[in-house]
Amino acid sequence: MPFIEVKLYEGRSQEQKQALVDKITEAFEEITGTPKDHVWIVFRDVPGDQCAMGGKLQ
């Protein structure tokens, strides 16, 4: 059973996350042949103040 972890800046809506779930699940099923009810996806919302890019805190 595949387990997919998606890390995002916090603040995405449930609708946006559902759209990602739909597309990720569809692609995984199409490419690997894994039934969609076996695809697990977990979201990790990361606060912006806990991220750095280019050597600078966001």
N, C-alpha and C positions, 0 to 999 in steps of 0.2 A: 504494500500500500504506500504510494508516494505521499510525502509530507512536504509541503511547500511553505516556506516562511517568507513573508513580504514585510520589509521594514520601510516605513514612510514617515515623513514629517507628520506630526499630529495635525488634526484639523480636516482631514478628508471626511466627506459625508458618507453615510451608509449607502446612498445611491452610487457614489463613486466606487466604493469598495465592492458593491454588488456587481457593477459593470466589470471591474477587474476580475472578480471571481468567475464570472461568466466566460470571459475571454481566456483566462489562464486554464480553466477546466476544459474548455473546448479544444484549445491547442494541445494540452497534455493528452487528452483522449485521442485526438486525431493522430498525433505523432507517435505515441507509445502504444496505443491500443488499450490502455487502461480504462476500464469502465468509469464513467464520471462519478458514480457513487462510491468509488474507492479513492478519490482524490481529496486529500485533506489540505486546506489552506488556512494559515494562521497569520493575522496581521499584528505587527508590533508597531505601535505608534510611538515615535521618538520625539520628545520635546526639542524644539529648535535650539534651546540653550544647551543642549547636550551633544551638539554636533559641531564639527569644525570642517572647513574646506579651505584649501590653499594656505594652511598654516594659521587660519583665523577662526575663532569661535563665531558661530552664526548668531 
